Amino acid sequence: MRDRLAVLPQYLLPKLALTRMAGQLAGCRAGPLTTALIRAFIRRYGVNMAEAARPDPAAYPTFNEFFTRELRPGARPLARARWVSPVDGAVSQCGRIQDGQIFQAKGHAYSATALVGGDAVLASQFREGHFATLYLSPRDYHRIHMPCAGRLRQMVHVPGELFSVNPTTARGVPGLFARNERVVCVFDGERGPFVMVLVGATIVGSMATVWHGVVNPPRPGGPRIWDYADGPLLAQGAEMGRFLLGSTVVMLFPQADMRLNASWEPGRAIRMGELMAQ
């Protein structure tokens, strides 16, 4: 009840208007004002600029370029594992998909079909597989990488709500990740298909992929679908996308025999490239 009361104001806020305004501000080139904003953000959230390819805050002409900053070479070595973490952040939830249902938080679950935009045939491939929901906080590195090698088969932009995706909201808003705006990316990997879902949130100005560029905006009234007969093949650890202001990634895997990292539990901090599963 406490969490539901905490998120009640989000139902009333003009989330889309706030998101559009934040996206415009984050893309502005305001010289010293932009640098001052970046420095304030670094102090507020304790961002580690020592690992950035450009550690000087004045090197970024827009806040978006700072937020999606590149890391220096070697900052995220890849574990020798079949699947590695695709992001820096924290584990929200992970585990088995039970009869097509994905666990969100105590008292809340949602269907894989709803998550991928209503495609029941696609979702059926993950009915008894595994999932991982990974939350990126403001201080984190906001590029998204491949957990394993895969060839892109399809991308779907699903319009939706723009609730926050922080832990409190995950506990307080039913079906959060299947309600929010999202970009569903379907890949074929060595051990079958897998899905990476980039979930939007309040003030997440846009989401982008390396093969398409910025996916949203625009934000039309219905889903947009791109099918790729011979899509790009991305290696494990390769960049696949980024958030322009942070959010959450949800991954689906069909393997019933997948062994997730035993230390992965809700709230645990993770780094891109560390062992996710074998």
Secondary structure as UniProt FT lines:
FT   HELIX           2..12
FT   HELIX           15..26
FT   HELIX           32..45
FT   HELIX           49..51
FT   HELIX           57..59
FT   HELIX           63..67
FT   TURN            73..74
FT   STRAND          83..84
FT   STRAND          89..96
FT   TURN            99..100
FT   STRAND          101..105
FT   TURN            106..107
FT   STRAND          108..111
FT   HELIX           112..115
FT   TURN            116..117
FT   HELIX           120..124
FT   TURN            125..128
FT   STRAND          130..135
FT   TURN            138..139
FT   STRAND          143..145
FT   STRAND          150..158
FT   HELIX           167..172
FT   TURN            174..175
FT   HELIX           176..179
FT   STRAND          182..189
FT   TURN            190..191
FT   STRAND          192..199
FT   TURN            202..203
FT   STRAND          206..209
FT   TURN            210..212
FT   STRAND          213..216
FT   STRAND          224..227
FT   TURN            229..230
FT   STRAND          233..234
FT   TURN            236..237
FT   STRAND          239..244
FT   STRAND          248..253
FT   TURN            256..257
FT   TURN            262..263
FT   TURN            266..267
FT   STRAND          269..270
FT   TURN            272..273
FT   STRAND          275..277
//
